[in-house]
Amino acid sequence: MSTTPLLDVRMLSYRFRSRVAVDGISFSIQPGEFFGLLGPNGAGKSTTISCIAGLMSRFRGAMFFRGEPFSPASRAIDRQRIGIVPQDLAVYDNLSGRENLQTFGGLFGLAGKKLHSAVDRQLEIAGLIDRARDLVKTYSGGMKRRLNLACGLIHQPELVLLDEPTVGVDPQSRSHLFDSLQKIQSEGTTILYTTHYMEEAERLCNRIGIMHNGKIIARGTSDELAASSGLTDSNLEQVFLKLTGRSLQDS
């Protein structure tokens, strides 16, 4: 991997009035890496994603992309570099799957043959070719999740931000999402993924940052996290319990 991170986040903090949601976190992601933020609801994962995506701009700290200052909130060129797949579905029920992809592609400046090719590619990745002309309101929850991912990938961003993308998804659609993400990573796309499911982090992520009360309290590979906690051959649930004194599932 390159020695220059694709994304470098330094001392990021965000406050909602008196509550500190993100408390001075720092981490970096290498090009082509699948990096996970693992923690319970309320740990600060979604706020972190929103700051990186430019959806929240009044944060403290600094961000760099390939070594250069990075500010999607104020620079269109930086927004082009990222794809966002939010926890809440961001698709239009009264448009077809194809029309949704065309709409999002147009927002990123795609047109003509380039847009058509990008739409066809994402329909294939999402497994929605046979339902491309159907209105999204007729889709199952899992199909909507897959379309949500496809909309975030339509412009082939360098970095994809996924915030709890499998919440409420059936096992078959979850497996399809995992296969899709592993495919785009194998093609060179870098991924930042938040989750509170240990099995997802262990299956997908090259490295993991454990978040608790707005802080990243540990980061590394699954094996490194276990070793640093003195729990060799243990799983992430046991590591989280050792670090925080709480079960991740009960947090």
C-alpha positions, 0 to 999 in steps of 0.5 A, a space after each residue: 500500500 502507498 505510504 500516503 493515506 487516501 484519507 487522513 483524519 486528524 483530531 476530529 471533534 463535533 459537539 451537539 450543544 453540550 454533548 460531545 459526539 466525536 471527541 478528538 479522533 484521528 485515523 487514516 485509511 490507505 488506498 484500496 483499504 476496507 476500514 471499519 468503525 465498530 461501535 454501538 449506537 451513539 458511539 459517534 460513528 454516523 457523526 464521523 461519517 457526516 463530517 467526512 462527507 461534508 454534511 456537517 461542517 462545523 467540526 474541529 480538526 482537519 482532513 486530508 485526501 492524498 496529502 492535500 486539504 480535504 473539505 467536501 462541505 465547501 469544495 465540489 471537487 472533493 465531493 466528487 471523490 466520495 460516494 455516500 451510502 447513508 443509513 436512511 434510504 436515499 432513493 426515490 420511491 416514485 422513480 424506477 431503479 434506472 431513473 434513480 441511477 440516472 438522477 444521481 449520475 446526472 448530479 455528478 455530471 454524467 451524461 450520454 453514453 457514459 451515464 448509460 454505461 454507469 447505470 447498466 454497471 450499477 444495475 448489474 452490481 446491485 442485481 437489479 437488471 430484471 427490475 430496472 424499470 419497476 418503480 422503487 416503491 415495489 421493491 423489497 427492503 433489501 432491493 432498496 438497500 442494494 439500489 441505495 448502494 448503487 446510487 452511491 457508487 454511480 460516479 465511481 468515487 475513490 472513497 465510499 462512505 457506508 453508514 450501517 448499510 445492512 440495518 433491517 436487511 434480510 440475510 440474502 440481500 446482506 450477502 449480496 451487499 457484502 459480495 458487491 463491496 468486496 468486488 469494488 474493493 478488489 477493483 481498487 475502491 477504498 471503503 469506510 464502513 460503520 457497523 455495530 455487527 462484529 461479524 460484518 467487521 471481521 468478514 469485511 474489514 482489513 482494519 477496524 477502529 473501535 469507537 466508544 463514547 465519541 473516541 476511537 479506543 483501539 484500532 488495527 486488524 482483528 488479530 492486532 486488536 486481540 493481541 493488544 488487549 491480551 486476548 489472543 484468539 478472541 473475537 471482537 465481542 470479547 475485545 470490546 468487552 475487555 476495552 470498555 467493560 460492556 458488551 457491544 450488543 448490550 451497549 
